[in-house]
Amino acid sequence: MRRICRYLPLSLLLSLFPVAYAQSQFDINLGFGAVQDKAASTGIEGNSLSPNFLGSCTPGSADSTCVSSSSLSGFTMGFGGDLLLKHNLGIGIDFTTQPAKATYASFPAAINNLGYAFTLQSRTTFYDFDAVYQPVSSKRASLRLFGGIGGANLKFYTNETSSTAVVGNQSSSSYFGSSNHFAPNFGAGVMIYLTDHIYLEPQFKAHWVNNLTQFGSSLVTEETVWLGYSWGNK
């Protein structure tokens, strides 16, 4: 099931090709950008001897082993496409992810009783299925509004660092777990045509991620610049 979900956006995108030439416009693109959300107000218990190890706690309290988590931020990349069915109305899909793992929380050896330091890392991925409306269009630029449903996937990893006299410094990473959330979205973009077919699209998107307790708000913002190619009539 995980493998099917992973490749579903690409499969749906490729399925649009047979009808692209019979419709007004078909676009495919590659994007680069950034994502943001504030840190959660709760922390993570870093004492491995505690029954609540890696559970929630209150930073700044009497619990000296409670570690604050980080905000959501960092570089993202993705791919997507859309098909305008009646000149100004259509459908679109896109997929964005953090290619590099981000530090979610750090646990020094002095507080975790494990004898080595480790960090909890995260990677956030979004996939969206949208309705697209193009209210303004010209030969060189188009304004697009979009919104729809989708999902957010958060994967977590542990990265352990230690030092011994035999092998020196060591670092190892392992998968810890994941969390999936329903995430409707809305946003806007401006397609700027560099040639008759190649365009750049600066885009802003807001994801409303249901039950996103890992960060401080359910509202996650994302800014992306897409480089794309268009077929059909603009």
N, C-alpha and C positions, 0 to 999 in steps of 0.2 A: 504493500500500500504506500509506503514512504517513497519508493522508487517511482510509482505512478504519479504521485503528487508532485514530485520533483520535476518531471518532464512534461506535465500537463500544459503549462503555459507555452512551451516551445511547440508542442503538438498542435495546440489550438492556433498558434500563429502560423504555422506552416499550412494548416488546413484552409487558410484564407487565400492562398495563392491561386487556386483554380478559378475563383470568382473575381479576382482582382481586376482583370482586364475588362470584365463586363460591367464594372461599376465606375463611379466617378473618380475615385482616388484611393490608392493603397499606399501605406507608408510603413517602412521598417527602420528601426533605429537602435543605436548603441549610446548609453548614457553614462555620465560621470557626475558625482555630486557629493552631498553631505546630508546627514540626518541628525536631529537633535531631540532630546527630552531631558528634563531636569532629574537630579538624583532623588531616590526615594528617601522619605523622612526616617524610615526605619533602617537599622543596621543589620549586620550578620554576625552571629556568635562564632568567635574564632577559637574558643577553648575546646580542644578535642576530647577533654575529659567530661565536658558538660553533656547532659542528655539532650540539650538543644543545639548541639554542634551544627553549624551552618544554617540554623534557624534564625528567625527574626529576633531582634533585640533593640534597645534604645541607646543610640550613641550619646556619650556625655553623662551617662548614668553611673551608678556605683560599679557597674560591670566594666572593668578595665579591659576585658577581652572582646568587647563589642566593636566591630570594625564598620566604618561607614562604606557604603557602596558608591560607585561612580555614576555620573550622569551618562546619558546616551549621546555619543558624538562620534564623528569620524567619517572617513572617506567611504563612499558607496559607488558601485558600478552596476549596470544592468542592461537589459535588452527589452524591446517591445515592438509594438506595431499597432496600426489601426486601419480601419476600412470605413470610408464615408459611403453610405448607401444612397443618399439623396442629396448630394452636393454639400449640405451643411449638417447632416445628422449621420451618426455612425456608431461603431463599437471599437473598443481598443483593449489591449492587454499589455501589461508590463510586469517585469520582475527585477527587483533591485536587492542587492545584498552587500554586506561589508566583507570585502575580500580578505582583510586581515582581522585577526582576533583582537578585541579591545579588553583592557584590564577592567574588570568589574569590581574586584575587591582584593586587597593584599593582606596576607597574614604572616607577620614576622615570626621567626622561630621562637622568639622570647615569649610569645603569648599563646602559641597553639599546642605546646607540649609534645610536638611530634619530632623535634630535633632538627627540623629543616624548615625553611621558609617556603611558602607556596602562594600562588595567586589564583583567583577564580577569574577566568576570561569568558567573554561573551561574543557572539556574532548574531546580528539581527538581519532578517530577510523579510521582504514584503513582496506579495504578489497580488495584482489588482485586475479586475474585470470591470470595464467602465463603459458608460454611454458617453459619446462625444458630440459636442455641439460647436459648430464653427459659425459664429454670428457675423464675423468680418473676414473677408478674404480678398486678396488682390494677387497680381502676378508675382510679387516679391515678398509678401508677408501675409500671415493669417493669424487671427486670434482664436484660441481654442479653450473651451470650458469643458470640464469632464467631472464625472463622479460615478461611484459604483460600490461594489462589494469586493472583498478580498480577505486576506489573512496576513498575520505576522507570525513568524517562527523565530524563537530565541533559543540558540544552542549555547551550552555552557561547557567549559573545559577547565581542568585543573592543570596548572603548570608548577612543577616542583623543582626547587633548586637546592643543592647540597654540595658539600665539599669534604673530601676525604684525603688522607695522605697517600692512598694508593692510586686513585684515578683523578684526583684534583676536583675541579668544579664540574658538576653535572647538572643537566636540565632535562626534564622529561615532561611531556604533555599527554593527557588522556581525556577522552570524552566523559563528561559528567552527567549530562541530561539535557532535555529540551522542553520547551513550553510553546503551545500553539494557541493563537487568539484570533477571533473574528475581528476584522478591521475594515469597516467601510471608509471611503476616502472621497475627497473632493479637491479640485485645484484648477489651475489655469496655466496656459503656456502660449508663447508667441513664436510661430514658425517663421524664420527669416531665410529666404532662399538665396543661396550663394550662386547656384546655377539653376537651370530649368528643373533639375531633379534633386540636387543635393541641398540640404538645409540644416540649420542650427536651430534648436528650440530650447531657450531658457524656460524652465518650468518650476512652478511652486506647487507642492502637494501637502495636504494635511491628512494624516491617518488618525481615525478615532479607534484606538485599540482597546477592545473590551477586556476588563479585569487585568490591566497591565500593572500588577503590583511590584514588578521588578524595578520599575522606575517611578518617578514622582508624579507623572501625569498620564492620563489616557490619550492626550493629544500629542502626537509625534509629528514634527514638521520635517519636510525634506525638500531640498533645492537641487535640481539636476539640470545639466545642459546635455541635450541629446543631439547627436549627429546622425542624420537620417537620409534616406533615399525615397523619392516618391515616384509612383507610376500613375498614369492617368491624367485627367484634367484638373487643374487647380481652379 
